[in-house]
Amino acid sequence: MAREIVIMGSGETSPTMVTPHQQIISNLAGNPNPILNILDTPFGFQENADLLTAKITEYFANSVGAKVGTVSLKDSSPSGDQLGVAVNSIRNSDWLFAGPGSPSYALKVWKNLGITPSFDEILSRGALVFASAGALAVGSFTIPIYEIYRVGHEPYWLDGLNLLERHTGMRASIIPHFDNTEGANHDTRYCYMGERRLQILEKLLPDDNFIIGVDEHSGVSFDLDLKIAKVFGRGQMTIRHHGQSWIVKNGQTATFEEIVSHAKSKISNQPSINKLNVDPTQIENLLASGEVSKAVACILNLDELDRNAETRAVVHSLVSKLGTIAASPQVDLNLVIAPFVAVLLQLRDAARLSERWADADAIRDWLLEMKITITDSKTGTTWKMDI
């Protein structure tokens, strides 16, 4: 199964991109039933976010011939159970698509919620397809397009997700819409920045960081195993460093080494994949093998850590998965339910002590969904199950 980072410059739901989408999904052939999901964060702030999600889903179903699910993370304040379900869905994806919207908004949400390691996990086996706003977030640095072009801020960069360097070794920033001409009487190339602003932005980059420009209705597939970039669609890929450009046209390929050499850069010696403070796979293996008590102990250890956003996301993911397993008819509830309830009550107590009320309420709601009623008193918390 191919491991790819795919960048699309625009037109991600146009007829031009139907065949590329089909090819990317077919590259997952090693998995007979790949899990395909779209992520709504980049446009989550828009009032018509649900309509946009429906249109994208319809495009993949009717034009591409692929049934895709939706992972909803519209803002930085999902409930505990919503975060757990979303992180599980991302981590389980073999193919994940994120498209139009605001790159700065998407970055804020993903970083606040600690989602980036879940993207890394997908790339251990599958494909990330990021287009337009999503594409801007992939590199070392990200242009806040709306803030500069619409609001009038002076050119500046935001720290990006840095997925490209971690997985290819290339210290690059992505600019989609590279050949845009919507301005008519003013320069809107380079994702509406124009030449003047782009020159300012280039001067703000570290010397070993360069720009990868992707034209509209075009894309680049970065094959992480073959270490080759292939350009598809109508336009081209531009490698730009301090005003000097090298072009790779559609249908052509370039090795990662060729790309960095033309940018007067070099491949990072040891691309650093995001490492969590925890190993969620170990806990998932315990759950899968029925060793629930050991999994419970591991989750409790996680909750005692000084949790950053990434660890918090994993804890929610694992608790959500534990709840799913406990609710499964394949599990002997007599063996599972007591330790399961015990861990959730301890996690709830920890959340209440830390005044993480949303987390505490989410745990209570999970228990209620399984017909487990909890009662708080001065001496502690008790529970009973309504069968």
Summary of the structure (lengths in Angstrom):
residues: 387
radius of gyration: 22.7
end to end distance: 44.5
largest distance: 73.7
contacts: 1315
relative contact order: 0.11
helix: 45%
strand: 19%
